[in-house]
């Protein structure tokens, strides 16, 4: 009995430590820029193992220096209920589950909030354990960060090309301009790559990507302006820092 009690105390203390550490990390990242993510290190290791040059092209910029059309484009393409839901799109989750049960191709139903939680705190994977952690961190960032900070971190941390992370890096690498200078068409083209940014290249778009670009642009027109008090207006006289 003493041994079982000893193990229980150790497990309890470990879980308490992990819980407190996760809270500290989430609160810290509400204010501190996210310069590196687990995915960046994973991709770097994959490049190293493949005997390729290790590349991490990433520049953090505040949301005010990211063009409003890019905010609209990612909401239109990835999560059009982002301003309204509390981290999870239950309708899409039910649809994805039903389609999987019918033997159809499994598709993602992750919201921008879920993708941000995964990018910043976790690793790629489809295990129930990782998905459970994703739910936990999604709940925390929705409560502690809020929508504006989630969008800022998302647009700065998401993979947007081979070794390219975030809006500023992809804008400079593929269009030779800063993120706040991106046009509506360029924003829609970047959003078109997000299902697989290492396969689709916004600097050299395929016919499929051009078609997807037009679809996203059309969806952007149907949505109300996704502003919520953040994102750079390209027409405004915004100076680069």
N, C-alpha and C positions, 0 to 999 in steps of 0.2 A: 504493500500500500504506500509506503514511503517513496518507493521508486516512481510509482504512478503519479503521486502528488508532485514529486520533483519535476517530472516530465511536463505535467500540466502547467506548473508555474513557469517553466521555461517557455513553453509554447505561448502561454498567455502574455508573458512579457515581450516576446518577439512580435506577436500580433499588435500589441499596444504600441510598440516602437514603430512598426511599419505604418500604423494608422496615423500616429503623430507626425512621422516623417512625410507622409503623403500630404497632410494638411499644410505643413510648413512649405513644402514644395509648391503646392497650388497657390497659396497666399503669396509666396515670393515671386512667382511668375506672373502674378497680377500686375506687378510693378517693374520687374526686371526683364529686359529683352531676352528672348530665347535664342541664343547664338548657336547652340548645337542640340541635336535631337538624337535619340537612339537610332533612327533610320539612317541618319548621316554616317554614323559609325559603322552600321551594318553594311551600307553600300560601299564605304571605303574599304572594309575588309574584303568584300566580294571583289572589288577591283584589284586589291592586292593579291588575292588568291588566283585571280585570272591573269596575273602578271601584266596588268594595265596600269597606267598612271593614276594615282589616287587623286581624285578631284572633289573638292567641296567648294562650290561657287555659291556664296551666301552673303548677303548684306542686309542687315536689319534696318528697316526704315519705319517711322511712325505711320499710322494709318492715314494721317493727313497728307502724306506724300505718296499715296497710292491712288491712282485714278478711280473716280467713282464708277466708270463703266466696268472696271474689273470686278468691283464689289457686286454690281448688278449681274455680271456674266456668270460668276461662280454660284450666285444664288439661283439664277435661272437654270443652270445646267446641273447643279449638284443637290440643291436643297431649297426649293421655292417656298417652303413654309418656315424657313429659318427665322424670320422676324417674329413668328407666332408660337412655335412649339417650345417646349421646355427641355429640349435636348434630344427628343426621340420622336420620329414620325411613325406613329402606331399604324396608320393606314398602309404606309409603304411596307412596314415590317410584316403585316398580315398578308399583303399581296405577294410579297417575296416568298413567304412561307407556303402559301397556297400554290404558287407556281412550282416551287420545289417539290411539293407533294404530288403534283400532276406530272412530274418528270421533265418539266421545262428547264431551260438553262438557268442555273442559279445566278441571281443578280444581287448586287449590293443594295442595301437599304439604309446605309449609314448616313446620318446627317452631318452637316459641317461641324457641329459640336462634337460628335462622336469621332470624326476624322481628326479633329484637333487634339482630343484627348489621347487618341492612339499615337499620333505623330510625336507629341511632346513627352509622354510618359511611358509609352509601351513599345511594342515591336509588332511587325506584321505576323499574322497567323490567324487561324480560324478555330482554335481550340475553345472549349467552353470556359476554361479558366481565364484565358486572355480576354474573351468577350465579357466575362463577368467583371474583370478589372476595368474594362472600357466603360461599362455601364457606371461603375463607381466613380471613375474620374470625370465622366461626362456630367454626372449629377453635381459633382463638386464645382467644376468650372462654370456650369450654368448658374449656380447659387453664388459663387464667390467672384467670378470674373464679370459676368454679364455679356450681352451680345456684342457690344463694341469691342471689348478686349478679345473675345473669342475670334471675331473676324480679323482683328489685327494679327493675332498669333497665327491663325490659319494661313493668311496670305503671306506671312513671312516664313513659314516653316514647311509648307507643302512642297513636295517634289514636283518640279515643273520641267524636268529634262534630265539627261544623263549627267549626274553630278551637280545639277542646278536646283537650288532651293529658294523659293520665295519670289515675290513679284519684282523686286528691284533687280535681282540677279538675272531673271529670264528677260526682263525688259532690256537690260544692257547687252546681254549675250545674243539675243535673237533680233532685236529691233534697234539697237544702238541708241537707246534713249532711257531716261529715268522712268520709274514706275508711274509718277504723276503725269507723265506726258503721253501715256498710252491712249490710243483712240478706241472708239467703240468696236471697230472691226478687229483690231489687234487684241483687245480684251476677250472678245468672243472666240478668237482663234486660240488664245492661251487656254481658255476654259475648255475648248474642244479636246485638248490633250490630256485632261486630268484623269480620265479612266485608265490611261496607261502612258504616262509622260515619257517613258524611256523608249516606247515604240513610236509614238506620234511626236512629231517635231514641229513646233509652231514657226520655226525659221524656214522650214521646207515642207509645207503642208501638202498632203495627198488630196486626191479628189474626194475621198471620204471625209477628210477633215474640213474641206471647203463646204461640203454639204452640211456637216455638223455645225460649222460656224454660222451658216445662214439660219439653221434651226434655233440656235442659241440667241442669235440677234433678234429673231422674231419673238422668242419668249421674253427677251428683255423689254421689247416694246409693249408687250401685254401686261407686264408687271407694273405696279405702281413704282415710282422711283424709290429704290432701296437706299435710303439715306440714313435715317435714324441718327442724324447728327454726326456722321463720320464719313470719311472717304474724301479724296481731293476732287474738286470740280476742275476738269481739265481746262475749261474756259477761263477760270479765275487766274489772276496773275500770281501764281505760286512760285516762290523762289526755292531753288534747291538749297539744302542746308550746306 
